């Protein structure tokens, strides 16, 4: 799931726009897609806030409601703990 603008161009803007993304199950073409609700290890969470990129590659994600909502916990590469919830409508 992704929210916001993903910048893939090598010509980065001076200020990155805010964005959020979480990958559960099949990540970068590897693994099985998350086909049902449940707890998934090794989720990837990435976001941009205040122009800074942040990422956690060993998050745990819980999917619920037919994979329309969930929560995650993890640790950023900087060592800070993160957690949050999401809901798709």
Secondary structure, DSSP 8 states (H G I E B T S, - for coil): -EEE----SSS--SS---EEEEE-SSBTTBS----SSEEEEEEEEEEEETTEEEEEEEEEEEEETTTTEEEEEEE-TTS-EEEEEEE--
